[in-house]
Amino acid sequence: MDVVLKVVKYVIMYIPAIWGLHTWLYAKNPKYYFFFVRKISKWRDTTWSINANFQPEHIVGFYQQFEDVLRSVYKEEHYKRTVNMVNKKMYECGIFNILVQDDFDNGNFSTKTVFIRISQLNVTLKRAEEVLRELRELFNEIERVIKPISSIYSLDIHFKLGKNPFYGLMVQRLGKENVTHFECFFPISAIVPKNNGNDRNQHYLRVYKEKLSINETSFDILEETAKRALLFK
């Protein structure tokens, strides 16, 4: 009994010191901050919006090619077309609701572009790598089949309750109540070095108060950027 009381006594004595050290490191040391955030962030809820713009090599038969890809990737039991208009279609594929639109019939104003949007995708950071991998496999297969002349991707990651870890690190000394607007952006090449292409410095990771935003011409690079920035890898 005496041993138990001594242990409890020492625990009570050292808890304030340990908590004080944790608080100081959390506020002053970025490496410790991201180590701590990474450990707890896998349970954090986020909402993703993914946009992709393609200029296909051939616009005739595009939707047939696109649907062939979806059937191949998701099979019949995980694939369903829910909206079927001439220039607008909606698909349910696994966990994704995919909206596809085009401007093929806009005459002289047409850019011959297909717009693909996957919105309101709820993802815990614990599943982020799995979802990114599935998106990469889908978009890589789409590109392989339709052979786009150009492509651009964007990924917006919204943090629920405003718990953006980057924002927390950068403004915690100021106090969140004192910040009405926050925006920081830097080239993706600063996060994912040694990638090919001459235009990498033109694409940026943007950090806002409640979200991260990534724009890239390659989903492979976007995926790697998201993993490094979002999962602190």
C-alpha positions in Angstrom: 0.0 0.0 0.0 2.9 2.3 0.9 4.4 1.6 -2.5 1.2 2.5 -4.3 0.9 5.8 -2.4 4.5 6.7 -3.3 3.8 6.0 -6.9 0.7 8.2 -6.9 2.5 10.9 -5.0 5.3 11.0 -7.6 2.8 10.9 -10.5 0.9 13.9 -9.0 4.2 15.7 -8.5 5.5 15.3 -12.0 2.3 15.7 -14.0 2.4 19.5 -14.0 6.1 19.5 -15.1 5.4 17.0 -17.9 2.3 19.0 -19.0 4.3 22.2 -18.9 7.1 20.7 -21.1 4.5 19.3 -23.5 2.8 22.7 -23.8 6.1 24.5 -24.3 7.3 22.1 -27.0 3.9 22.1 -28.7 4.0 25.9 -29.0 7.7 26.4 -29.7 9.0 23.3 -31.5 7.5 22.5 -35.0 9.0 19.0 -35.1 7.3 18.1 -31.8 4.1 19.9 -32.9 3.8 17.8 -36.1 4.8 14.6 -34.3 2.0 15.1 -31.8 -0.5 16.2 -34.5 0.3 13.2 -36.7 -0.4 10.8 -33.8 -3.9 12.3 -33.1 -4.8 13.4 -36.6 -5.7 9.9 -38.0 -9.0 10.2 -36.3 -9.7 13.7 -37.6 -12.6 14.2 -40.1 -12.0 16.0 -43.3 -14.2 16.8 -46.4 -12.6 16.6 -49.8 -13.5 18.1 -53.2 -11.6 16.9 -56.3 -11.8 18.6 -59.6 -10.2 17.4 -62.9 -10.3 19.2 -66.3 -9.4 17.2 -69.4 -9.1 18.1 -73.1 -9.5 14.7 -74.6 -7.7 13.7 -77.8 -11.1 12.9 -79.4 -14.5 14.2 -78.1 -16.5 11.8 -80.2 -17.2 8.7 -78.1 -15.8 10.3 -74.9 -18.6 9.2 -72.6 -18.5 5.7 -73.9 -14.7 5.5 -73.2 -15.3 7.1 -69.8 -18.0 4.6 -68.8 -15.9 1.7 -70.0 -13.2 2.9 -67.5 -15.7 3.1 -64.7 -17.0 -0.4 -65.5 -13.5 -1.8 -65.6 -12.4 -0.2 -62.4 -15.6 -0.6 -60.3 -17.4 -3.5 -62.0 -21.2 -3.5 -62.4 -22.1 -4.0 -58.7 -20.2 -0.8 -57.7 -21.0 1.4 -60.7 -24.3 3.2 -61.5 -25.2 6.2 -63.8 -27.7 8.3 -61.9 -28.0 11.3 -64.3 -27.9 11.0 -68.1 -28.1 14.3 -69.9 -26.3 15.2 -73.2 -23.6 17.4 -71.6 -24.0 16.3 -67.9 -23.8 13.0 -66.3 -23.6 11.7 -62.7 -22.1 8.4 -61.6 -22.0 6.5 -58.3 -18.8 4.5 -58.1 -17.9 3.0 -54.8 -17.6 5.8 -52.3 -17.4 8.5 -55.1 -20.2 10.5 -56.6 -18.7 11.7 -59.9 -20.2 14.6 -61.8 -19.1 14.9 -65.5 -19.8 17.9 -67.7 -18.5 19.2 -71.0 -18.7 22.3 -73.2 -18.5 20.4 -76.5 -21.7 22.1 -77.9 -20.7 25.7 -77.1 -19.8 26.4 -80.7 -17.0 28.9 -81.1 -16.8 29.3 -77.3 -16.1 25.6 -76.7 -12.7 24.7 -75.2 -13.4 21.0 -75.9 -13.0 20.4 -72.1 -14.4 17.8 -69.8 -15.0 18.9 -66.2 -15.0 16.1 -63.6 -16.0 16.8 -60.0 -16.1 14.6 -56.9 -17.4 16.6 -53.9 -18.4 16.2 -50.3 -16.1 13.2 -49.8 -15.8 12.5 -46.1 -12.4 11.1 -45.2 -10.7 10.4 -41.9 -7.0 11.0 -42.2 -6.5 7.4 -41.2 -8.0 6.5 -44.6 -6.4 9.3 -46.6 -3.7 7.3 -48.2 -6.2 4.6 -49.3 -8.5 7.2 -50.8 -5.6 9.0 -52.6 -4.4 5.7 -54.0 -7.9 4.8 -55.3 -8.3 8.3 -56.9 -4.8 8.0 -58.5 -5.6 4.6 -60.0 -8.9 5.9 -61.4 -7.5 9.1 -62.9 -4.5 7.3 -64.3 -6.7 4.8 -66.1 -8.9 7.7 -67.4 -5.8 9.4 -68.8 -4.5 6.2 -70.3 -7.8 5.6 -72.2 -8.8 9.1 -73.3 -5.3 10.4 -73.9 -5.9 14.0 -72.9 -4.1 16.8 -74.7 -3.9 18.6 -71.3 -5.1 17.9 -67.8 -5.3 19.8 -64.5 -6.3 18.5 -61.0 -7.2 20.3 -57.8 -7.8 18.9 -54.4 -9.4 21.0 -51.6 -9.3 19.4 -48.1 -11.6 21.1 -45.6 -10.9 20.5 -41.9 -14.0 20.1 -39.8 -14.3 22.4 -36.8 -11.5 24.5 -38.4 -8.8 22.2 -37.1 -6.2 22.8 -39.8 -2.9 21.8 -38.3 -0.9 24.1 -40.6 -3.0 27.0 -39.6 -2.7 26.0 -35.9 1.1 26.0 -36.0 1.4 29.4 -37.8 -1.1 31.5 -35.8 -1.2 29.8 -32.4 0.9 32.6 -30.9 -1.5 35.2 -32.2 -4.7 33.6 -31.0 -7.2 32.3 -33.5 -9.8 34.9 -32.4 -7.4 37.6 -33.7 -7.2 36.2 -37.3 -10.0 37.1 -39.7 -8.3 35.8 -42.9 -5.3 33.6 -43.4 -3.6 32.5 -46.6 -0.1 31.0 -47.3 1.1 29.5 -50.5 4.4 28.0 -51.7 5.5 25.9 -54.8 4.8 22.2 -54.8 8.4 21.7 -55.8 9.4 22.8 -52.3 7.5 19.7 -50.9 8.0 17.2 -53.7 11.5 17.8 -55.1 13.1 16.2 -58.1 9.9 15.9 -60.2 10.0 16.2 -63.9 8.5 19.0 -65.9 9.3 22.6 -66.5 6.1 24.1 -64.9 6.2 22.6 -61.4 7.0 26.0 -59.8 3.8 27.3 -61.3 1.7 25.0 -59.1 1.2 25.7 -55.5 0.0 24.3 -52.2 -2.2 26.9 -50.6 -3.0 26.9 -46.9 -6.1 28.7 -45.7 -7.8 29.0 -42.3 -9.9 25.9 -42.7 -8.5 24.1 -45.7 -5.6 23.0 -47.8 -5.7 23.4 -51.6 -3.4 21.7 -54.1 -3.3 22.2 -57.9 -1.3 20.0 -60.2 -1.2 18.7 -63.8 -0.2 15.2 -62.5 -2.4 13.3 -60.0 0.7 11.3 -59.0 2.4 14.5 -57.9 -0.8 15.8 -56.3 -1.1 12.5 -54.3 2.5 12.8 -53.1 2.0 16.4 -52.1 -1.1 15.6 -50.2 0.6 12.8 -48.3 3.6 14.9 -47.3 1.5 18.0 -46.5 -1.5 16.4 -45.0 0.0 13.4 -43.3 3.3 15.0 -42.4 5.4 12.4 -44.2 
